[in-house]
Amino acid sequence: MLLISNGYGEDSFAALILKELLELAEAQGVALEVSIVPLVGEGKAFEGTAQRFPGRVNLLHVSPSFPYGGVYLGSFPQRVFRFLTDAFRGGIRNALAVFRLLRNCPLSFDMVIGVGDILPLLFGLLGTGKKVYLFACAHTDLLRIRKKPYERLGRITAFFFRYGAAKVYTRDAPTALWFQSLGIRAEFLGFVGPEILSGSCRGKNILFLPGHRGDWERNFLFLAETILLARDALAPFALHFVFPPEQSATQIARTIQMARGELVDPSSFFLGRQSISFSQGDYFARLGSASLVVGFAGTALEYAAFCGIPCIEPCLKDAIQANPHFLVSRQALLLREALVPGGDTPEKTARVLQKVLRDLHVFQERAQQFARTTWQGQGKGARNIAWDLLSTLRTVPPKPQDTTLAVGDSRNGTR
């Protein structure tokens, strides 16, 4: 299999599906090998699964971490500037490198899987000539306001979904119905996300997310100041930061020191009198035990809402992602009752945080009601998608066997 991911947040979904694929393949005795191409970033989210299944996971390509990470929001001039910045600081060169890699790859793939939006589909389709099995986590019916057929999708994207995808898996049931009405072979197989612990295990855990993109350091300093201002209300809670996986331990330690934090060991620091733990890139694993999420990581906040976890998202005018345009046009529609808008300063956000903590159970109930309505209690989406993919793979005709022996290899045929 070939697995192409948009990168960053989409890597987390891709890693969940990859883990389930390899577990099911091992249980069924299928010798499955998966090659991975992240379109943004180094694919750190796949490292744990690669270590667990040695020889089964192959990272074909490592992409750079672009300044704006593929997010182009704000006014029209800002969007154009950010797109051109990414394009000319490695985006165009990386896209051509991925395309050449797939066109000239010596491996022969039985199946191509995409995670994200139209980009993995196009690279898979044009690079390998095969239709793509796409988990379209970047699209949802929740974003449609006027309920026009191609609203928030577009006719070109719908065309490629219709004719370039073997099947499209959706993030929620309403999106599957919407895609089906457009002639797209779509199916909702359950919520793809972290497993949620019981309420008793989540009562005292707060997750802080500075995001993955170029402004993560500024976001961390903003959140650190918020914590200091709300320290009395936060005293009974366990606090945890998830930093970007691409950053070095030295850079993270330097950023903690900039916030007047004191590093205790490789996974914790003191901020004032508050002990705070931290990790890198594993926010999906952490979401399952969180009672509240505060921060700037858009994808993580979306899926926290889907898990029934209230989310406080600050709004900064010049932020790459958490800017006013993003909150109004996307987050307010996606998170709905789970979203608690923060402020544009640490002082305002601290006041919002204190208010939420006073009535946390009320905000949790609102978020849980939204989750029940949205994904309708259907879980285990990653396992169901993996099962569907493996079932389909078994129907793929076997490759013709070569009659000559490869040099230095006693096996006949091609991999």
N, C-alpha and C positions, 0 to 999 in steps of 0.2 A: 504494500500500500504506500501511496504518497499522501502526506498530510500537509496542507498549506494553510497557514494561519495568518491573519492580519497582524498579529503581534500584540504585545501589552495585555490588555484585558482579555482579548480573544485567545491568547495563549493559555489562560487559565481554563477556559472551556475546552480547548483542544486537549489540554493535559488530562482533564477528567475523562474525556472520551477515549483518549489513548490508553489510560490505565485500565478502563473497562474492557477495551478491545483485547489487550494483551492477557488480562485475567481470564476472559472467556475463551480466547484461543488456546491458552495453556490447559484449561479444563477440558476442552474438546479435542486436544491433541493436534491442533493446527499449528504448523510451523510458520507463524506470522512474523514478517519483518516490516517495520514501518520507517520510512524515510521522511524527515520533517524539514519544511522550509518556512521559517517565520519571516514575514515581509518587513517587520520592524523589530529591532532588538535582537538579542543574542539567544533567545530561546531558553532562558534560565528555568522557566517553569517546567521544562521537560526533564531536568536533570535527575530528579528523584525517581521517576519511572525508568529512566535509562539505567540507573544504577541497580534498580530492582530486577530488571530484565536485561542483563548484559547480552550484547550481540543482537538484540531484537530492535533497538532504536538507533537510527542513524541520522545525525543532524547534517543534512546535505549542505546547508548554507547558513551563514551568520550575517544578519543585516545590521547596519549601523542604527544607533538610536538618534533619530532626527530631532532637531531643536523643538519642533512643535508636534512630533510624533503622529502626524497624520490628522490632527485636529485643527480645523480652520474655521474659527468662530469669530463673532464680533461684527463690526461694520464691514461694508464691502471692501474698502481699502485695506482694512486689517486682514480680511480673509485672503485677498490677493497677495499681500505682502508675506503672510505666513506660508501660503502654498508655495510661492516662488522661493522662499528661504529654504524650505525642505527640499524642493526640487533641485536647486543648484548647490545644496550642501550634501549631496549624496543620493537624493531620491531618484533622479533619472539614471545615474550610473548603477544604482542598486537594482532598479527595475530591469535594465538591460542585462545585468549579470544574471538575475534569476531566470529571465527568459532564455538566455543562451544556455544556462545550466540545464534547464528542463528539455530544451530542444536537442541537446547533445548528450544527455545523460545515458550512460551505457546500461543502466538498469531498465528493466521492463516491468511496468507496474500493472497489476491486475485491477487496481481500483484507485481512484483519486478522490480524496476527501478535502473539502474546504471548510474553514471556520471563519465567519466574519460577514463580509458583504460581497459585492460584485468582483472585487479584486482577486481573491483566491480562485473564484470561478474562472475568470479570464485567464489567469496564469496557468491554471490546470488545463483548461480547454485548449488554449492556443499553444501551450508548451508541450503537452503530451498527446493532443488529439483525442482525448477521452472525455466523455461527459463526467461531470463532477457531482458527488454526493455532498450537498452543502448544508451545514448548520448555519442558518441565516440569523445569527444572534444580534446583528446590527439593525434589524428591521422589526417593527411591531405595530400592530393595529392601534395600540394605545396612543400613538403619535398623530393619528388622523383626527382632525377636528371637523372638517366639512364632509368627511366620509365619501369623497370622490374616489373613483376606482384606482387612479394612479398617484394619489396624494402620498407624499413622503416616500415614494418608491421610484416613480418615473417610468416612462414607456421603454426606454433603452434597457434599464435594469430588468424590468419585467420581461422583455424579449429574451434576454440571456438566461433569466431564471426559467423561462418556459422551454427554450430550445437547447440551452447549454448545460442544464442540470439534469442528472438522472433522477434525482429526488431532492426536495428541499425540506429539511427539518426546521420547524419553527420553535420560538421560545415560549409561545403561549397558544392556547386553542383559538382565540379570535383571529390571530394572524394566519393560521392554517386555513380557516374558512375564507378569509379575504383573498389569499393567494389562489385557492382553488377556484374562486369566482373569476379570476383572471386567466384561467387555463393553465396554471402552474401545478405540477404534481407535488403537492405539499402535504405534510403530515405532522401532527403534534404528538410526540411520544412521551411527554412528561417533562417536568421541570428539570433543567440541567443546572445544577448548582451544588453548593455544599450541603452536607447533612446537618440538620438542625437538632441541637440538643434540647432537652426538656427545659422548661422555664426555670426550674430550681438551679440548673447548672449555668444559666445565663444571667442571673440576677445582678451580679456585681462586676461584670466585665465590660469595659468601654474600649472601643477600637478607634485609633486615630490614624488617618491616612493622608499623608502629604502629597500623594500622587506619584506618577512615574515620569512626567515630562520635565522639560528644561527648567521649570520654576519650582521644582520640588523643595529646594532649600528655602526659598522665601516662604513657601507654604508651611514648612516645618516650623520656622521661626514664628510665624503667625499663630500656629496651634500651640507652641510652647508658651507664648505670652498669654494665650487664652487660658491655658491650664493654670498658670501662676495666678491669674486674676480670679479664677473660680476654685482655688485650691481647697477652700473649706468645704464646699459642696462635693468636691471630688474625693475627699479623704476616705470615705468608706468603700471606694471602688478600686478595682484592679485596672490599671491603665496599660495599654499596649500600643506601640507604634509599628506599622509595617512600612519599611523603606523600600525604594526601588531595587530590584534584584541586580541591576547593572552596576550599581555604585560600589566602590571599594570600601572595605572596612575603615581605611584611613580617612576617606572622604566623609563617611558617616560620623566618625568620631570627631572630626573637625567641625562638622555642622552642629553636633550636640554641644560642643564647647562654645560655639558662637551664641547659643541660646542660654549660656551660663549653666549648662548642665555638667554633671560630674560623672564620667564613665566609671562604672563599678566593675564590670566584667564584659566579655564580648557580647552579652545579650541583655544588659540592663544598665540604667543610669539613674542618677538622682537629679531631680529638677526642683529646686527649693528643698522641701522636706519630703517630697513625693517620690517614691520608688516607681520607676517605669521600666517595663520590659520592652524589648523590640526584636524584630526579625526582618527578613528581606523576602519580598515577593510572594508570601504565602497567605495573602489576605483571604482567599477562598477558604482555606483551612481554618482561619481564625473567625470567619463570619459565623460559623456554626455555633460558637459559644458566646457570641457578643449580645449584649442587651441593648446597646446603643452604638451607633457609628457616627464619627465626626470627621469631616475632612473633604478632600478635593478629588479623590479618585472616582471619576464618573461611573465606570463600569461596576466597580465594587459597590458603590452606593445604590445603583440600580438593582443589583442582585440582593443586596441587604433588604431592600424594600420588598422584593419578591419573596424573601424569607420571612417577612413580617417583622423586620427590625427597624425601628425609627431611625432617621438619618438627619443630622444637622449638617447643612452644607453652606459654608460662608460664600459670599459673593464679592469678588474683587474685580474692579473695572478692567484691569489689564491682564487678568489671569488667562493662561492659555486655554483652560477648559472651564473653570468655575467662574465665568463672567456673567453679567446680566442676561446676555442673549442666550447663553446655554441654559440658564436656570428657567427662563420664561418659555423658550421654544422646545426644550426637551425634558429637563428634569421635573418640572411642574406637571408635565403630562405623564411621565413614566413612573414617578414615585408617588404621585397623588397624595393620599392621606399619610403616607409614611414620611414625606418630606417636611422638615422643619427648617425654613430659611434662616441662615445665620446672618451676621452683619458683615459690613465691609471693613470693620476694625476688630482687633482682639477684644476691646472693651464691650462692644455690642454683642459679639459672639459669646463672650463669657456670660452676659446677662441672659441670653437665650439658653445657654447650657444650664445655668442655675435653675431657670424656670422649668425646663424639661425634667431635670433631676428631681424636682419637688413633686411632680406628678407623672413620674416615669411610666407607671402602670397604665395611665390613660393614653399616653402616646403609643405604648406598645399595643394596646388593644386596637387602636385605629390602624396601625400598620398591619397587624395580623388579619384584620377584616379585609384590607386591601389585598393581602396575599391570598386569602381564601377565594376571593372573587376572581383574581387574575389567573392563577394556574389551577384552580378548581381541585386542589388536593391530589393532583397527579404528580407523583414524584418519580425518582429513579430514571430520569430522562437520559442521562449519559449511558447507563447500562442498557436501556431499551434501544437507543440508537446503535450502540455497539452490537447488540444482538441482531438487529435488522441488517446492519452492514455485513456481519459475518454470514448470515443466512443468504444474503445476496451473493457474497463472494463464492460460496459453494456452488452457485449455479453458473459461474464463469467457466467457459470451456477451457480445458487444459491447454497449455502452450505446446506447440509441436516440438518434439525432442530432436536435438542436434545429434548427428551420428559421429562427430569427431570429439576427441577429448581435448579439454582446455589445457593449456600449458601449465604444468605444476599442479594439476587438479585431476583426481581420479573419477570425478562425477561427469556424467553425460548431461547435456541439456543446458539451459540457461536459467539463471536465478529468476 
